[in-house]
Amino acid sequence: MKIAVYGASGMIGSRIAAEAVSRGHEVIGITRSGGEQPAGVRAVVGSANDVASVKEIASTVDVLVSAIGPSRTGGDPQEFVNAIDTLVAAADGTRVVVVGGAGSLVADGKRLVDSPGFPEIYKSEALVVAGVLDTLRATPEGVEWTMLSPAQVIQPGERTGTFRLGLDEPVGTEISAEDYAIALVDELETPAHRRQRFTIGY
């Protein structure tokens, strides 16, 4: 399978790219900065906001993976929203799989981001990503997308291969980036959540 990973030098994107390469897939890693990427990944400098570039890449791969997110350093959150819109529009039938967030998960009938204990520091980012999920759900039936939301805490850790999957309700409070990558590449290889969001946790 040919896979393009946007944000392939990041904490989650690099692990997705490495996991895909380890399974024998051909991976193109796209970053704006040209940052270091896992061994075996073909590095490309580019942006998910560049329509012409996305169209060109989408025409050569089986799936586009977005492992980018809203800026945490004061950048315009609309840039992330526009990037996902661009990926979906320019994909032209190519499947788009998006790294989501935990804030839009629903517990006791309420999104986590709307609950009193949700960390204020992550609230703005979580609302932006939740909005992107709403936008994806409203796309025409022909648009092939999937979003994988991690548990509330995702960080570098152990690749265990043991985790739980769910849909809109949290299935745990944490997950390693390595195990998250396993679940996402599993989904690329055997699509089970077309036009759905699903989640992972311990």
C-alpha positions, 0 to 999 in steps of 0.5 A: 500500500502507498501511504502519505503521512502529513506531519510525519516528523511529529510525535504521532505521525512519526510512529504511524510512518514507522509502523507502516514502513515496518509492515512493508508499506511505501510511505511518503512523509510530508512536513512543512519543516523538512524535519527528521523522519523514520528510516524508510520514509520518503521525505517530502517538504510540503503542506496540507494547505497546498491544493496543487501539492495535495492533488499531486500526492493523492494521485499517487497513493492509496490513502492520505493520513493527517497527523497534523493538529492546531498550533499550540504556539499561538498560530491561527487554528483556522489553518488546521481547519483549512488543511483538513478541508483541503485534504478532503477536497483535493483527495478526489476519492482517495481515502483520508484518515485523520488523527483526532482528539479526545475532546469530542468523545462522549461520556454520559451524554456530554463531550469531554471538552464540555465537561467541567474537569477538561483541562483549560489549556487544551480546550481551544484545540479540542474544540477546533478538532471537534469541529473538524469531526462535525465537518467530516460527518457532514461531507457527501457520502462519496467522501471516504474518511475516518478519524481515530481519537486517542484516549485523553493521554497519548504519549511515547511509550511501549508498543504492546499491541494490547488495547481496546477500541470503541466508537464515541465513548472513551475506552480508557484514559491513556494510550501510547503513541506506538499502540495508537499507530498500530490501530491506525495502520490496522485500519489502513490495511483493513478498513472497518470504520469508513465514514466513522470516528473510532477511539483507542485506549487501555 
